[in-house]
Structure formats: C-alpha cells, structure tokens
Amino acid sequence: MKLRYQSWSVALIVALVMLSPRHGGAQMKARFNWTSPASNLSGSWVAYEEGFFRKNGLEIELIHIPSTSRAIQTMLAGEVAFSYTDGRNAVQANLSGADVVMLAGVANHFVFSFMARPEYKKISDLRGKKIGITRIGSSSHTVTMWIMSRAGLKPEEYQLVPLVEVPNVLTSIIAGQIDAGALSPPTSLRARKAGLTELMDVTKEGPEFVSVAIGSTRSYVKANEEIARRFIRAYSEAIAFLKANKAAGMRAIQKYARIKDPEILELTYGEARAHIESVPYVSRKGLETIIAELAPTEPKAKTAKPDDFVDHRFVSQLEREGFFKGAVLK
C-alpha cells in the first residue's frame, strides 16, 4: 500500500510539472498589440521570436495597430488582451471611465528626438508650421504637445498632421510636406544621417514621464489572471535576454523595424538596451507628472493618485521571487 501511495505521488508530481508553463501543456491564447516600429517596443519582438511566450505556456498572436488611442479601443472591445500604451492616454481613458490599467512600465521617459528641416534652428521657428505626428492620442502626439508647450507655443499656433506611422513623418519632412516631427529610434537615427536638424533630444532633456507601458483592462486581468501573470513573466524574461544577448536582440529589431543599414541597427539596439526598463514598474513620479499636466482640464485628475492607474502585482511577485537580481536566460 505504501509503495502504491508513493507511485501515485510521483506520478502526480510529474503530471503537474509537465503541465507547468515551462513544460508545455495546453497553451493559453491571447493577442498582444505593438504600436510602433520603435526600439523600446523590441521586448515583445524578442519574447515572440525567442520563444519566451511559449516557454511560459502562452500562444501569443502579435498584431500591429498603430497608436495608443486605437489600441485602447481594441482592448475595450475585447479584440486585444494586451497592448503597448502611451501613459498619458491610458490615464485620460481611465479618468473618462474606461476600464484601462497599466501592468508594466516599458519606458518611463520620452525616447524621442524632435527633428526639423535644416532651415529651422529652434523650436520657436515652427510657429505657424506643420508638425507631423502618427495619430491624435499617440505617443508622438503627447511628446509633441509637451515640446511645443515647453517652447511657449500654443496648440493654435501650429498645425498637427497625422501620418499614421513614425517613418512616414520622416519621409514627409524630407519631401517638404511638413516641417518637423518627434521621431523615435530607429527613425530618429535615420533622420540624423539625412542631415535634419535635431531641435531637441527629448531622451536627455525630457521629464520623467510614462512614455510607454504595457496595458490591458481590469476586467480582462480579473478573468484571466494566470495569463496576465505568465505574460508579464515572459516579457520580463525577454527584456533580460535582450539586454544580455545582442545578436538575438538585433535579429528581432531588424525583422520588425525593417532595418537594412548595419550602423542604424547597431545604434537602435543600443537605444533599446539603454532605455527599456529592466525592472518594469510604471514610474510613480512619471504618473504624477501626467496627472498634474491633466488637472487643469480634467476635474477627476485633481483627486487622482498614481495607484489608480496601475496593477503592479505581477511585477511585484517577480521581484519578491528574486527574478530581477540576475539575468534570465532561455
């Protein structure tokens, strides 16, 4: 009888191990949206290409819908489980009653350069000019408003031109169709090589600000807590791997950002390694900056707190487990 009990126990343990996310079993399905071919989104590409989602028992469908505003709409409609999101727009959506929450921080400062045609030497020269963005409600829109406001220009003193994707902004500047725009790597690196004027390196001069986070809806997380836990772990593993494995990081960036120039590829990987958060908390100070910025026009922002917009339980669990103390390899 004792032997039978021991055999049954061993069999149960083996079965549980085999069903764990690290040993296959049924894969949990979810959709993840990446919004831009920018370097700070490369963690998702590495997680997919290097098998970190599969390792954690997830069958992730990567889709590409440009701009946070559209991404939030797809999450609210239940078409996407997770998406990169601009912090300001996530906060605004939440204040408007949308069921949006940020689960992990990707970039807690702006990773943009504000580039213009060579004849412009300072931001104030752009009064009355055309400024390219991807879409209203995108990260490029958010950073453009911050830049122009800092230079003393009011929204009515310049024209915003939505162009869907960041590379289109560069193409339109070079073609003379617009005058300037906020560009993220690798597009900003191409702009420098093309001889455009860099009016501001926002990465260096900008404030602590939740530029990019991974978002979902509270209702989805409540109904799919295990998927969310595995997702944040897989993403965190991928970031550690990206920073420790240059070749793998560059392969993923080359594929999704479609970079052919070896120098641009090298620099883009460097930007990703430098600016993506290794311990992916959404910055409290960065959220306070956003809330303060919105308070004059958003009544609910006056009583809002950073904790109203985040759910850090999965990142906190990884930290308690000692996950972030060393590089996590495949």
N, C-alpha and C positions, 0 to 999 in steps of 0.2 A: 504493500500500500504506500509506504514511504517513497519507494522508487517511482511509482506511478505519479505521485504528487510532484516529485522533483522533475520528472519528464514533462509533465503538464506545465510546470512553472517555466522551464527553459523554453518550451515551445511558445508560450505566451509572450515571453520577453523577446524572442526572436521575431515574432509576428509584429509586435509593437515597434521594434527597431526598424523592421522592413517597411512599415507604413509611415515612419517619420519622414519629414521633408527632405532629409539628407539621403534617403534610401529609396527614392522613387515612390511607389504607391500612386493612388489617384491624384492627378494634378488638379489644383483649383484654378479656375479660369477667371481672368479679369482683363480689362482693357486699360492701357496707360497711354496718355497723350503727351507727346513732346511738341512744344510750341514753336521752336525756332532752331535753325542750324547753328546755334551759338555754343561756344566752348563750355560754358557752365552747365549745359544740359547733357554733357557726354557721359555722366554716370549711368543714365538709363541705357545708353547705347552699349556700354561695356557690360552692364548687367544682363542684357539680352544676348549679345554676341558671345560672351564668355560663359554663359550658362548659369549665372547666379540665380536667376529666377527659377529655372528648372531644378537646380540643386535644392532650393527651398520649397519644392512641391508646387510651384506655380506655372501655369501655362498662360503667359502674358502675351497679349496682342498689342504690339506697338502701333499707334496711329499718329498721324501728324495733322493737327488742326492749328493753324497759326493764331496767335494772340490769346491772352488770358480771358478776355470778355467772352469770346466764343467757347473757349474751353469750359468756363464756368457754366455756361448754358447747357453744354452737353452733359456735364456731371449732374446738374439739376434734373435733366431729362432722363437720367439713368442710362445714358448711352456709353458713358465712360466712368470707370471706377476711380481712377487717379489721374491727375494731370499736374504738370508744372503750372504755377500760377504766380502772377505778379502780386506782391504783398498788398499794395495799395488797393488794387481792385478786389482782392479777396476780402479785405476789411470793409470796403464800401458795400460789397454784395451782402456781407453779414449784417451790417448796420441797416440795410434795406429789408432784412428779414429772410435772406436766402440761407439755406442750410449748408453753408460752406465752412470748412475747417482746414487749417494747415497742420500737417502731420510732421513735416521735417523741413529744416532750412537748407537751402542749396547755396545761395549767395546772399549774405547779409550786408552787402553794399552794392552799389551800381557797378557793373562791369561793362562800361560803355566809353567810347571816345566820341566827342562831338566834332564832326568833320564838316568842312565847308569848301566851296570853290576857292581857288588860290587868291582871288581878289579881296576876299574878306579876311580881316586881320583880328577882329574882336567880335564878340557876340552881339554887342550893341549895333554893329554894322548891319545886322539882319532885320532891323526894323522895317516892316513892310514887305519882307521877303517870304519865300515859300520854304517850309521846313517839312522834310519827309519823315513819316512815321509808318509803322506797319498798319495798325488799326487804332481807332479810338478805344481806349481801355486796355491797351497793350503796355508792356514794359517800356517800349520805346516812347510811347505817349507820356507815360509817367515821368521818365527821366527828362524828356524834352520840356515839359512844364516846369520841372524843378530848375533846369538850367536857365531857361528864359526868365523865370521869376527872379532867380539869383542875380541875373544881369539887369534887372529893373524893367523888363519888357512885360507888358500885359498881354493876355491872350488875344485881344482885339488888334494888337499891333503887329501880328504876323499871321501867316496862313499855314495851317496844317494840311498836308497832302497825304492821305492814306495810300500805301503802296503794297500792302499785304505781307511782304517778306522783307527782311533786312537787306539781302543782296540787291533787291530792286531799288532800295533807297540809294545805294552807291551808284548803281547804273544810271539812275535819274540825275544825280549830281553831276556825274561825268558828262552826261548828254546835255546839260544845261537846262533841264526841265524843272529842277528845283535848285535851291541854293545851299542847303545844309541838311544835316540829319545826325541823329545819335546812332552809332554803329557798334555792334558787339563783335568780338573775335569769332571767326577769322575775317569777317568783312572789314573791320576796322584796320586790320593789318594790311589787307589789300589796298585800302584807301591811302594808307601812308606810302606804300610803294608807288601808287599812282600820282603822288605829288599833291594831294589835297592838304588843306590847312587844318591842323588839329587845334581847334579853339579851346578845347578843354579835355584833359584826360580825367574823366569822372571817377575812374577807379581810384585815383590818387586824391582828387580834390573833393569828392562827394562825401556825404554824411553816412553814418551807419543807418542803413535803410534796408528793409526786407525786399530785395530786388526780385529774388526768385525763391519759391518754396514748392514743396510737393503738397498738393491739396486733394481733398476728397469732400464728401458730405458726411455729416454726423450720422445721418440715417443709414448710409451705406456701411460705415465703420461699425455701427451698433449691430447691424445684421450680419456682418462679415468680419468680425474681429480677428479671426485666425488668418484670413487672407491679408488683412492690413498688417498684422504682426510679421508675417513672413515677407511681405512686400518691403517693409522698412528694413528688415534684416538683409534681404537680398541687395537692396540699394546700397546699404552701408558697407556690405562686403565688396560691392563693385567699386565704390569710391576708394576704399583701401587698396584694392587691387590696381585700379587706375593709377594711383599715385606711386605704387611700388613697381609697376610693370609698364615701362614706357612704350615698348613695342605693341602691346595689346591696346593701350590707350590710343596710340597713333593710328592703329588699324581701324578702330571704331570711329574715330574722328574723321579719318579720311573717307570712310564709307558714307557716313550720314551728312557730313558737312561738304562733301564732294570737293575735297581739296586736291589739286594736282601739283601745286608748287611745293617742293620739299621744304623750303625755308618757311613758308607760311604754315605748313603742317607742324613743323618743329615749334614755332612760336605759339601756335594755337594750343598744342599740348601743354606748353609751359604755362599758358594762361589758365587752362583748366586745373592743372595741378596746384597753382598758386591760389586760386580764388574759390574753388568749391570747398564748402565746409567739410572737414574731416569728421567732426562730431556734429551731426546735423540738427542742432537746435535752431529754431526760429528765434532771432535776436529779440530780446525783450526791449532793449533800447531802440532797435530799429522799428519795432511796432509803436513805441511811444512817439517816435518822430512822425510816423504816419498819422497816428491819432491826433496829435497836436496840429498837424497840417490840415486835417479834415474838420476839426472842431468848429472853425468859424462858419462853415456852411452846412455841416451835418449835426443837427441837435443831439442825436444819440451819441455822437463821438465825445461829447463833453463829459459823460459819465462812464465811458467805456474804459476797460482795462485790457492790457495785452493778453491775459489769460482767457479772455472772451473769444479769442480768435484761433487758439491753438489747442492741439491734443498731443502732448509730448509723451504719452505713456509708453509708446513703443521704443522711442529713442532712450527714454529713461531706463527701461528694462534692460536694454543692451548695455547701457553704462553701468548699471548695477552688477551685471554679469561680467564686467571687466573686458567687454568686447573691444573697446576703443584703446586699450593700453598697448596693443601691438598690431602690426599689420596682419590683415586676414587674407590668407591666400586660398587658392582653389582647392 
